[in-house]
Amino acid sequence: MRTQIAIVGGGPAGLLLSQLLNRVGISTVVLERKSRDYVLSRIRAGVLEWGTVELLRTAGVGERMDHEGMPHDGCYLAHDGRMFRVDFRDACGRQVMVYGQTEMTRDLYAAQDAMGATIIHDAEEVALHELDGEAPFVTWTHDGKPFRLDCDFVAGCDGFHGVSRPSIPKEVRREFEKVYPFGWLGVLSHTPPLADELIYASHERGFALASMRNPNLSRYYIQVPLTDHVEDWSDDAFWQELKRRLPEEVAERLVTGPSIEKSIAPLRSFVSEPMRWGKLFLCGDAAHIVPPTGAKGLNLAVSDVHYLAEALKLFYSSGDGSALDGYSEQALSRVWKAMRFSWWMTTLMHRFTEHNAYERRMQDTELAFLECSAAAQAVMAENYTGLPY
């Protein structure tokens, strides 16, 4: 087989890149190691920056999002038993869209199927070859049979544990990491959302987040130690702890119900530089991980895809490779800004066991300043709704 762009990883980043490229006549093959059902079963982020919303529309996959998604003009922050709202519209003139990553992936699959794009699932033992040469290729096996795909370039969209990043020599890679000493216990339930917008709560017992996927599907999180296991938390225990961490005015109207998904996600920040080596370009979690506090993971993957798609379109239309050469630097500039915001949100809202009374008082003071400062809210809103591409 031969294609122009081999895309390793069939999650939202890989599918969106394939969608954007195929729409302008650039051929792709997407290789995914899991089945389509597995990809669609993953529960992930639900807050889209406005740049992500606009890019999905450009890609021709925004119709259902515009019909079913929930635009949010702000969010709530809670501390000291009270709550205040940051108005994104007033602060920076933008919104976010609440629309689940699973639904976005479903829309991308449908669009790819409609255009006859090539997506190969259950691709095992994927390996990348000759990335620093003129004729890169990808090999894999399926049902024990070997396959080979020749290409011009490889896009590594296969996540943190994929094969793409390790294909860059160790002596070339520079990695930065911070592991946080806690995780998020998340529960998905068929219950109406607690509020019309997300509630981020800082409490002496730990962080909590009340979010949603649609008017009848809610997603809630609480901060837990890394030593906890899902089995340690019954539904009743989760709901009781969530109520303790929310202001009384909202906790009393929380509608509870059986969990339909429950998991614990550790929090970390991770960046690998560069994001390009030879004919290989990294996108999304293959190159960087952010804690979910700032809702940046999926959105950073989308901005990577935007930069790479634009660079490839320029190359194939004019032979100009300058944007490809600048891809890593351009993408990393935005990545590190999102890293800063996610780190700020995480350190602001969570309880750290190693913090002393002074450090905890500084968290409270930062929140109090944010509550009364229009300038501070503008900075938060600008970052939350998404920095420009």
Phi, psi and chi 1 to 4 in degrees:
 res  aa     phi    psi   chi1   chi2   chi3   chi4
   1 MET       -  152.5  -62.9  175.5   63.9      -
   2 ARG  -141.2  144.3 -163.5 -176.8 -163.3  -67.7
   3 THR  -148.7  169.8 -169.2      -      -      -
   4 GLN   -79.4  -46.6  -70.3  170.7  -63.1      -
   5 ILE  -122.7  117.6  -47.3  -60.6      -      -
   6 ALA   -88.8  123.0      -      -      -      -
   7 ILE  -110.2  115.8  -60.1  174.8      -      -
   8 VAL   -96.1  113.2 -176.3      -      -      -
   9 GLY   114.1  118.9      -      -      -      -
  10 GLY  -108.2   31.9      -      -      -      -
  11 GLY   -82.0 -165.1      -      -      -      -
  12 PRO   -61.8  -35.2   16.3  -28.7      -      -
  13 ALA   -66.1  -49.3      -      -      -      -
  14 GLY   -64.0  -41.9      -      -      -      -
  15 LEU   -67.4  -40.0  -65.9  173.4      -      -
  16 LEU   -66.7  -41.3  178.4   58.5      -      -
  17 LEU   -61.2  -44.4  179.8   60.4      -      -
  18 SER   -60.7  -42.0  178.7      -      -      -
  19 GLN   -62.3  -48.0  178.0   71.5    9.8      -
  20 LEU   -64.4  -40.2  -70.6  167.2      -      -
  21 LEU   -73.2  -43.2  -65.2  179.0      -      -
  22 ASN   -62.7  -31.4  -84.1  -81.3      -      -
  23 ARG   -66.2  -19.0  -78.0  170.5   66.5   87.4
  24 VAL  -113.5   16.9  -66.1      -      -      -
  25 GLY    85.8   14.2      -      -      -      -
  26 ILE   -95.2  122.8  -60.1  171.8      -      -
  27 SER   -79.8  145.6   65.1      -      -      -
  28 THR  -139.1  158.0   68.2      -      -      -
  29 VAL  -132.4  127.1  172.2      -      -      -
  30 VAL  -101.5  128.3  177.9      -      -      -
  31 LEU  -111.8  122.5  -62.5  171.2      -      -
  32 GLU  -125.9  129.1  167.5   56.1   45.7      -
  33 ARG   -77.7  -16.4   66.8 -172.7 -177.6   93.3
  34 LYS  -105.5  172.0  -63.4  -68.3 -171.6  178.9
  35 SER   -78.6  163.1   68.5      -      -      -
  36 ARG   -61.7  -42.1  179.6  177.7  -64.3 -153.2
  37 ASP   -58.8  -39.7  -73.1  -16.0      -      -
  38 TYR   -65.3  -46.0 -179.5   91.2      -      -
  39 VAL   -57.9  -41.9  172.9      -      -      -
  40 LEU   -77.6   -9.8  -70.7  172.2      -      -
  41 SER   -88.7  -11.0   71.3      -      -      -
  42 ARG   -74.7  130.5  -68.0 -175.0  -68.1 -147.0
  43 ILE   -94.9  118.5  -55.4  -63.5      -      -
  44 ARG  -136.0 -159.5  -67.5  -69.1 -171.6  -90.1
  45 ALA   -60.4  161.2      -      -      -      -
  46 GLY  -136.9    3.9      -      -      -      -
  47 VAL  -109.3  118.6  177.5      -      -      -
  48 LEU  -105.6  128.3  -54.2 -177.1      -      -
  49 GLU   -62.0  160.9  -64.3  175.6   -7.3      -
  50 TRP   -69.4  -29.5 -152.1 -112.1      -      -
  51 GLY   -63.8  -36.7      -      -      -      -
  52 THR   -64.7  -43.4  -62.1      -      -      -
  53 VAL   -58.1  -46.7  170.2      -      -      -
  54 GLU   -67.8  -35.4  -67.8  176.2  -22.1      -
  55 LEU   -69.9  -36.1 -171.0   60.1      -      -
  56 LEU   -64.1  -38.3  -68.7  173.7      -      -
  57 ARG   -63.9  -43.6  -69.2  169.7  177.5  163.7
  58 THR   -60.3  -35.5  -61.8      -      -      -
  59 ALA   -77.7   -3.8      -      -      -      -
  60 GLY    79.9   22.1      -      -      -      -
  61 VAL  -126.6   30.5  -69.0      -      -      -
  62 GLY  -103.0   -2.7      -      -      -      -
  63 GLU   -63.7  -50.6 -176.8  176.4   -3.4      -
  64 ARG   -69.9  -35.9 -167.2  162.5   70.8   96.4
  65 MET   -58.3  -44.8  172.2 -167.6   68.9      -
  66 ASP   -67.2  -27.8  -75.3  -30.1      -      -
  67 HIS   -83.6  -41.0  179.4   67.5      -      -
  68 GLU  -106.7  -20.2  -61.0  179.6    9.9      -
  69 GLY   -69.3  162.2      -      -      -      -
  70 MET  -119.2  102.5  -64.1 -178.7  -72.8      -
  71 PRO   -65.1  136.0  -17.1   30.7      -      -
  72 HIS  -119.3  131.0  -77.8 -168.3      -      -
  73 ASP   -92.0   -2.4  -69.0  -21.8      -      -
  74 GLY  -175.0 -171.6      -      -      -      -
  75 CYS  -149.6  167.2   72.0      -      -      -
  76 TYR  -108.1  144.7  -61.9   96.3      -      -
  77 LEU  -123.0  135.6  -62.6  175.6      -      -
  78 ALA  -123.2  138.9      -      -      -      -
  79 HIS  -163.0  155.3   70.7  117.6      -      -
  80 ASP    54.1   31.6  -73.9  -17.3      -      -
  81 GLY    77.6    6.0      -      -      -      -
  82 ARG  -129.4  171.7   66.0 -178.3 -170.9  -83.7
  83 MET  -138.4  142.6 -167.8  163.7   68.2      -
  84 PHE  -135.7  163.5   66.8   95.3      -      -
  85 ARG  -115.7  137.0 -178.7  173.8 -177.5  -92.6
  86 VAL  -100.6  117.8  176.3      -      -      -
  87 ASP   -91.8  105.9 -170.1  -46.5      -      -
  88 PHE   -63.9  -40.6  -58.4  151.7      -      -
  89 ARG   -58.8  -49.8  -78.4  -79.9 -160.9 -177.5
  90 ASP   -68.3  -37.3  -75.8   -9.8      -      -
  91 ALA   -77.3  -37.9      -      -      -      -
  92 CYS  -143.3    0.0   71.2      -      -      -
  93 GLY    79.7   16.5      -      -      -      -
  94 ARG  -129.3  171.7  -67.2 -162.8  -61.3  -89.2
  95 GLN  -125.7  178.1  -59.5  171.4  -66.3      -
  96 VAL  -123.9  167.7  -66.1      -      -      -
  97 MET  -122.8  128.4  177.3   78.6   78.7      -
  98 VAL   -91.7  111.5  173.7      -      -      -
  99 TYR  -157.0  119.3 -170.8   64.4      -      -
 100 GLY   -61.3  143.9      -      -      -      -
 101 GLN   -58.9  -35.4  177.7  174.7  -43.5      -
 102 THR   -60.5  -41.1  -59.3      -      -      -
 103 GLU   -68.6  -39.4  -58.7  -49.7  -49.1      -
 104 MET   -60.6  -43.6  171.0 -179.8  161.9      -
 105 THR   -63.9  -40.3  -54.3      -      -      -
 106 ARG   -61.4  -41.6 -162.0 -178.9  -54.1  -81.6
 107 ASP   -64.1  -39.8  -64.4  -19.0      -      -
 108 LEU   -66.5  -41.5  -75.0  163.6      -      -
 109 TYR   -58.1  -46.0  -92.4  131.7      -      -
 110 ALA   -62.2  -41.7      -      -      -      -
 111 ALA   -67.9  -39.4      -      -      -      -
 112 GLN   -65.6  -41.3  -71.8  -80.4  -84.8      -
 113 ASP   -62.1  -40.8  -69.7  -15.8      -      -
 114 ALA   -64.4  -32.0      -      -      -      -
 115 MET   -94.3    0.5   67.2  170.6   56.5      -
 116 GLY    75.4   26.6      -      -      -      -
 117 ALA   -66.2  153.7      -      -      -      -
 118 THR   -94.5  113.8  -57.2      -      -      -
 119 ILE  -124.7  119.8  -54.9  172.2      -      -
 120 ILE  -108.2  115.5  -60.7  171.9      -      -
 121 HIS   -95.5  167.2  -69.8   91.7      -      -
 122 ASP    56.4   37.3  -59.3  -52.5      -      -
 123 ALA   -84.4  114.4      -      -      -      -
 124 GLU  -104.6  157.9  -59.2  175.7  -19.9      -
 125 GLU    52.7   43.9  -59.7  176.0  -36.7      -
 126 VAL   -66.8  134.4  174.1      -      -      -
 127 ALA  -139.5  144.0      -      -      -      -
 128 LEU  -107.6  137.7  -45.5 -176.3      -      -
 129 HIS  -132.4  149.1  -52.6  -88.5      -      -
 130 GLU    54.3   39.7  -57.6  -64.2  -28.5      -
 131 LEU   -67.9  -26.2  -63.6  172.7      -      -
 132 ASP   -97.0   12.3   57.6  -15.5      -      -
 133 GLY  -112.0 -162.9      -      -      -      -
 134 GLU   -97.1  -10.6  -66.4  -58.0  -45.6      -
 135 ALA  -133.9   70.3      -      -      -      -
 136 PRO   -67.3  154.8   27.1  -34.6      -      -
 137 PHE  -153.3  162.2   63.8   97.8      -      -
 138 VAL  -123.5  137.4 -177.9      -      -      -
 139 THR  -120.0  154.4   59.1      -      -      -
 140 TRP  -161.0  171.3   72.8   97.0      -      -
 141 THR  -123.7  151.4   62.5      -      -      -
 142 HIS  -143.2  122.6 -178.4   74.0      -      -
 143 ASP    53.7   36.8  -69.3  -23.2      -      -
 144 GLY    80.7   -1.9      -      -      -      -
 145 LYS  -100.2  138.6  -61.9  178.2 -178.5  178.7
 146 PRO   -82.6  146.1   29.9  -33.8      -      -
 147 PHE  -137.1  156.1  -66.0   87.3      -      -
 148 ARG  -137.2  140.2  170.2  172.2  169.0  154.2
 149 LEU  -128.7  115.7  174.6   65.8      -      -
 150 ASP   -87.9  148.5  -66.1  -78.6      -      -
 151 CYS  -158.2  172.0   57.0      -      -      -
 152 ASP   -86.7  -42.3  -62.1  -25.8      -      -
 153 PHE  -142.1  159.0  -59.3  101.4      -      -
 154 VAL  -119.9  130.0  177.8      -      -      -
 155 ALA  -105.7  116.1      -      -      -      -
 156 GLY   -90.6  100.0      -      -      -      -
 157 CYS  -117.1   31.4  -54.2      -      -      -
 158 ASP  -101.5   20.1   50.7  -13.6      -      -
 159 GLY    79.1  179.0      -      -      -      -
 160 PHE   -61.7  -37.4 -177.2   80.7      -      -
 161 HIS   -96.0    9.9  -61.1  -71.4      -      -
 162 GLY   -77.9 -178.5      -      -      -      -
 163 VAL   -86.8  -16.0   69.1      -      -      -
 164 SER   -68.0  -55.0  -65.2      -      -      -
 165 ARG   -59.9  -45.2 -173.5 -179.7   65.9 -102.3
 166 PRO   -63.8  -13.0  -22.5   33.5      -      -
 167 SER   -74.6  -14.9  -64.1      -      -      -
 168 ILE   -83.1  128.7  -59.4  175.8      -      -
 169 PRO   -54.6  143.6  -24.9   33.9      -      -
 170 LYS   -57.3  -36.4  -73.9 -175.4  177.8 -179.4
 171 GLU   -71.3  -13.5   61.2  -90.0   20.3      -
 172 VAL   -91.6  -34.7  174.9      -      -      -
 173 ARG   -77.4  143.0  -80.7 -177.4  -82.1  139.3
 174 ARG  -126.4  121.8 -172.5  178.5 -177.0 -167.3
 175 GLU  -117.6  141.5  -63.2 -177.7  -13.1      -
 176 PHE  -125.1  134.2  -54.2   81.7      -      -
 177 GLU  -149.0  142.8 -175.6  173.5   32.7      -
 178 LYS  -134.9  123.7  176.4  178.6  177.3   58.9
 179 VAL  -104.8  125.4  177.4      -      -      -
 180 TYR   -85.7  148.0  -65.4   88.3      -      -
 181 PRO   -84.7   33.1   32.4  -36.0      -      -
 182 PHE  -159.5  171.0   43.1   72.8      -      -
 183 GLY  -132.5  179.3      -      -      -      -
 184 TRP  -110.7  123.5  -81.5   14.0      -      -
 185 LEU   -89.3  116.5  170.0   62.5      -      -
 186 GLY  -111.9  141.7      -      -      -      -
 187 VAL  -128.2  132.5  162.2      -      -      -
 188 LEU  -107.8  133.2 -169.9   69.2      -      -
 189 SER  -144.4  148.8   61.6      -      -      -
 190 HIS   -81.5   72.1  -78.1  -56.4      -      -
 191 THR  -137.9  152.7   53.4      -      -      -
 192 PRO   -67.0  145.8   22.4  -32.2      -      -
 193 PRO   -59.4  152.5  -23.1   33.6      -      -
 194 LEU   -68.6  -33.3  178.5   56.9      -      -
 195 ALA  -144.7  173.6      -      -      -      -
 196 ASP   -77.7  -15.7   56.9  -18.6      -      -
 197 GLU  -139.4  169.2  -65.5  171.4  -23.7      -
 198 LEU   -66.0  146.6  -85.8   64.8      -      -
 199 ILE  -119.0  117.9  -59.0  174.3      -      -
 200 TYR  -100.8  123.4  -68.9   83.4      -      -
 201 ALA  -121.0  128.2      -      -      -      -
 202 SER  -102.3  127.2  174.2      -      -      -
 203 HIS  -143.6  154.3 -169.3  -86.2      -      -
 204 GLU   -61.4  -23.1   62.6 -178.3    9.9      -
 205 ARG   -85.9  -11.2  -62.4  178.1   64.8   89.5
 206 GLY   131.6  170.6      -      -      -      -
 207 PHE   -71.6  153.3  169.2   77.4      -      -
 208 ALA  -146.0  151.1      -      -      -      -
 209 LEU  -137.9  130.0  170.9   62.3      -      -
 210 ALA  -110.0  114.8      -      -      -      -
 211 SER  -134.3 -171.8   65.1      -      -      -
 212 MET  -152.9  164.7   68.5  -72.9  -70.6      -
 213 ARG  -113.8  -35.2  -69.2  -65.1  178.3  -91.9
 214 ASN  -159.7  179.4   61.2   50.1      -      -
 215 PRO   -61.1  -13.4  -27.2   37.4      -      -
 216 ASN  -124.8   12.3  -61.0  -60.8      -      -
 217 LEU  -137.2  118.5 -171.1   63.7      -      -
 218 SER  -114.9  151.0  -62.4      -      -      -
 219 ARG  -128.2  123.6 -176.6   73.9  163.5  164.1
 220 TYR  -125.9  149.7  -63.7  101.9      -      -
 221 TYR  -137.4  149.0  -59.2   92.9      -      -
 222 ILE  -135.4  147.5   58.1  172.3      -      -
 223 GLN   -71.5  132.7  173.6 -172.6  -14.0      -
 224 VAL  -137.0  157.7  -63.7      -      -      -
 225 PRO   -64.9  153.1  -18.7   30.6      -      -
 226 LEU   -65.7  -17.2  -71.5  174.7      -      -
 227 THR   -79.7  -11.8   51.7      -      -      -
 228 ASP   -73.6  154.8  -80.6   13.7      -      -
 229 HIS  -125.4  154.8  -60.1   88.8      -      -
 230 VAL   -54.8  -37.6  170.3      -      -      -
 231 GLU   -64.6  -18.0  -64.3   74.9   23.4      -
 232 ASP   -74.8  -14.2  -59.1  -30.4      -      -
 233 TRP  -119.2  107.4  -71.8   87.7      -      -
 234 SER   -73.9  165.4   66.6      -      -      -
 235 ASP   -59.0  -44.4  -74.0   -4.2      -      -
 236 ASP   -60.9  -42.1  -73.8  -16.5      -      -
 237 ALA   -63.5  -39.8      -      -      -      -
 238 PHE   -62.9  -50.3  174.5   85.5      -      -
 239 TRP   -61.9  -39.4  -66.1  122.5      -      -
 240 GLN   -63.7  -42.4  -70.2  172.8   13.0      -
 241 GLU   -69.9  -38.6 -174.9   59.9   30.2      -
 242 LEU   -59.6  -44.7  176.9   63.1      -      -
 243 LYS   -61.8  -37.3  -72.7  179.9  178.6  179.7
 244 ARG   -61.1  -32.8  -69.1 -171.7 -173.2  103.7
 245 ARG   -90.5  -10.4  -58.6 -175.5 -171.2 -172.8
 246 LEU   -96.0  152.4  -65.8  170.0      -      -
 247 PRO   -57.8  144.9  -24.0   34.2      -      -
 248 GLU   -56.9  -34.5 -174.9  175.8  -16.1      -
 249 GLU   -61.9  -29.2   62.2 -177.7  -78.6      -
 250 VAL  -102.3  -30.7  -66.8      -      -      -
 251 ALA   -60.3  -35.3      -      -      -      -
 252 GLU   -71.4  -16.2   61.8 -173.7   17.1      -
 253 ARG  -105.2    8.8   66.6  172.6 -173.9 -101.1
 254 LEU   -65.3  126.8  175.8   68.2      -      -
 255 VAL   -94.8  121.6  177.5      -      -      -
 256 THR  -105.1  164.8   65.2      -      -      -
 257 GLY  -173.6  176.4      -      -      -      -
 258 PRO   -62.3  141.5  -17.5   29.6      -      -
 259 SER   -76.1  140.7   62.8      -      -      -
 260 ILE  -105.5   -8.0   56.8  176.5      -      -
 261 GLU  -160.5  137.7 -167.3  -88.0  -17.4      -
 262 LYS  -144.8  130.4 -172.4 -174.4  -62.8  177.1
 263 SER  -155.6  161.0   58.2      -      -      -
 264 ILE  -117.4  126.2  -65.5  178.2      -      -
 265 ALA  -114.6  122.0      -      -      -      -
 266 PRO   -69.3  155.4   25.7  -31.9      -      -
 267 LEU  -108.6  133.5  -89.7   63.5      -      -
 268 ARG  -152.4  157.5   78.0  160.2   72.0  129.2
 269 SER  -116.3  134.6  -60.6      -      -      -
 270 PHE  -150.9  134.7  173.8   84.5      -      -
 271 VAL  -137.8  134.5 -179.6      -      -      -
 272 SER  -116.0  127.8 -179.3      -      -      -
 273 GLU  -119.5  144.3  -61.4  179.3  -10.3      -
 274 PRO   -81.7  172.2   33.3  -36.6      -      -
 275 MET   -97.7    6.8  -70.3  174.5   60.2      -
 276 ARG  -139.4  134.6 -174.6 -117.4  175.7  119.9
 277 TRP  -141.7  115.7 -176.9   68.9      -      -
 278 GLY    60.4 -121.9      -      -      -      -
 279 LYS   -93.6    5.8  -57.1  -67.6 -174.0  177.4
 280 LEU  -102.7  133.8  171.1   65.8      -      -
 281 PHE  -125.4  128.5  -61.1   83.5      -      -
 282 LEU   -92.9  142.2  -58.2 -178.5      -      -
 283 CYS  -133.3  142.7  -69.4      -      -      -
 284 GLY    67.9 -142.8      -      -      -      -
 285 ASP   -62.9  -15.1  -71.5   -1.4      -      -
 286 ALA   -63.0  -26.3      -      -      -      -
 287 ALA  -113.2  -23.6      -      -      -      -
 288 HIS  -157.4  147.7   42.5   74.9      -      -
 289 ILE  -129.4  136.8  -58.8  -72.9      -      -
 290 VAL  -123.9  149.8  -70.0      -      -      -
 291 PRO   -62.6  148.4   20.0  -29.4      -      -
 292 PRO   -73.6   -3.9   27.1  -34.7      -      -
 293 THR   -56.2  -38.1  -35.0      -      -      -
 294 GLY   -95.1    4.3      -      -      -      -
 295 ALA    56.8   47.4      -      -      -      -
 296 LYS  -110.2  -16.1  -66.3  -64.8  158.3 -143.9
 297 GLY   -56.5  -60.5      -      -      -      -
 298 LEU   -62.8  -40.3  172.3   62.2      -      -
 299 ASN   -66.2  -35.4  -68.3  -64.4      -      -
 300 LEU   -67.0  -39.2  -88.5 -176.0      -      -
 301 ALA   -60.0  -40.2      -      -      -      -
 302 VAL   -66.6  -40.7  169.5      -      -      -
 303 SER   -67.2  -37.0   65.8      -      -      -
 304 ASP   -57.4  -47.3  -67.4  -14.6      -      -
 305 VAL   -60.0  -41.5  165.7      -      -      -
 306 HIS   -58.6  -50.5  165.9   73.7      -      -
 307 TYR   -60.9  -43.1  -67.4  134.0      -      -
 308 LEU   -69.7  -42.6 -177.6   53.9      -      -
 309 ALA   -61.5  -43.3      -      -      -      -
 310 GLU   -64.7  -38.7  -69.8  -58.7  -54.5      -
 311 ALA   -66.6  -40.6      -      -      -      -
 312 LEU   -69.1  -38.8  -71.7  168.7      -      -
 313 LYS   -62.1  -41.2  -74.1 -170.0  -76.9 -174.5
 314 LEU   -64.1  -42.5  178.1   64.0      -      -
 315 PHE   -63.0  -46.6  174.8   78.8      -      -
 316 TYR   -77.0  -22.0  -77.6  111.0      -      -
 317 SER   -86.7  -28.4   64.6      -      -      -
 318 SER  -134.6   -8.1   68.3      -      -      -
 319 GLY    80.1    4.1      -      -      -      -
 320 ASP   -81.6  112.9 -175.7  -10.3      -      -
 321 GLY   -98.3   10.7      -      -      -      -
 322 SER   -63.5  -38.8   59.8      -      -      -
 323 ALA   -69.8  -34.3      -      -      -      -
 324 LEU   -64.0  -41.7  -71.1  174.5      -      -
 325 ASP   -64.6  -31.5  -67.4  -21.5      -      -
 326 GLY   -94.4    3.1      -      -      -      -
 327 TYR   -57.3  -50.6  165.3   74.2      -      -
 328 SER   -60.6  -47.2  180.0      -      -      -
 329 GLU   -63.4  -41.9 -178.3  179.0    0.3      -
 330 GLN   -66.3  -46.2 -174.2  177.4   33.4      -
 331 ALA   -65.1  -43.8      -      -      -      -
 332 LEU   -65.7  -30.6  -77.2  167.4      -      -
 333 SER   -59.4  -43.8  175.6      -      -      -
 334 ARG   -74.6  -35.9 -164.9  173.8 -168.8  -83.7
 335 VAL   -57.6  -48.5  165.3      -      -      -
 336 TRP   -68.1  -31.6  -82.8  109.9      -      -
 337 LYS   -66.5  -39.8  -67.8 -179.2  178.6   75.0
 338 ALA   -69.2  -34.7      -      -      -      -
 339 MET   -59.1  -44.7  -74.8  -76.2  160.2      -
 340 ARG   -60.8  -45.3 -176.0 -149.2   65.3   81.2
 341 PHE   -65.4  -43.1  177.3   67.2      -      -
 342 SER   -64.2  -40.1  -62.6      -      -      -
 343 TRP   -62.0  -43.3  163.2   82.8      -      -
 344 TRP   -62.7  -47.8  175.4   77.6      -      -
 345 MET   -61.4  -40.6  -78.4  -78.6  -71.5      -
 346 THR   -67.8  -46.7  -58.1      -      -      -
 347 THR   -71.3  -26.8   54.1      -      -      -
 348 LEU   -71.6  -41.1  174.5   66.3      -      -
 349 MET   -99.3  -18.2  -58.2  -58.1  -62.8      -
 350 HIS   -98.4  160.4  -69.0   76.2      -      -
 351 ARG   -98.3  128.0  -70.8  -67.1  173.5  171.0
 352 PHE  -108.8  126.3  -67.2   75.6      -      -
 353 THR   -61.5  -28.0   55.3      -      -      -
 354 GLU   -81.7   -7.9   66.6  -90.1   24.6      -
 355 HIS   -72.3  140.4  -81.7 -174.5      -      -
 356 ASN   -94.0 -176.9   57.3   30.0      -      -
 357 ALA   -61.9  -35.2      -      -      -      -
 358 TYR   -63.7  -47.8  172.9   85.1      -      -
 359 GLU   -64.4  -37.1  -69.2  166.0  -48.2      -
 360 ARG   -68.2  -37.4  -69.9  176.5  179.6  172.9
 361 ARG   -66.0  -34.7 -178.9   59.3   65.0   88.2
 362 MET   -65.9  -36.9  -69.5  -53.8  -62.7      -
 363 GLN   -59.8  -47.7  -77.2 -179.4  -52.4      -
 364 ASP   -61.7  -38.9  -66.0  -21.7      -      -
 365 THR   -68.7  -38.7  -56.4      -      -      -
 366 GLU   -61.9  -42.5  176.6   79.6   -1.2      -
 367 LEU   -65.9  -39.7  -82.1  162.9      -      -
 368 ALA   -64.5  -38.0      -      -      -      -
 369 PHE   -66.7  -42.4  175.9   70.5      -      -
 370 LEU   -60.9  -37.0 -178.1   61.1      -      -
 371 GLU   -63.7  -32.5 -177.7  175.3    0.1      -
 372 CYS  -110.7   -0.6   65.5      -      -      -
 373 SER  -110.1  116.0  169.3      -      -      -
 374 ALA   -64.8  -35.3      -      -      -      -
 375 ALA   -66.0  -42.9      -      -      -      -
 376 ALA   -65.1  -39.3      -      -      -      -
 377 GLN   -66.9  -34.5  -69.6 -170.8   16.8      -
 378 ALA   -64.9  -40.1      -      -      -      -
 379 VAL   -64.1  -44.6  171.0      -      -      -
 380 MET   -62.9  -46.5  177.4 -173.8  166.9      -
 381 ALA   -63.5  -41.2      -      -      -      -
 382 GLU   -59.9  -41.8 -179.2 -176.9    9.8      -
 383 ASN   -76.2  -39.9  -78.2  -88.5      -      -
 384 TYR   -66.8  -43.9 -165.7   95.6      -      -
 385 THR   -77.5  -13.3   59.9      -      -      -
 386 GLY   113.4  122.6      -      -      -      -
 387 LEU   -67.4  151.4  -62.8  174.6      -      -
 388 PRO   -63.6  152.4   21.6  -32.0      -      -
 389 TYR   -73.9      -  -69.1  166.4      -      -
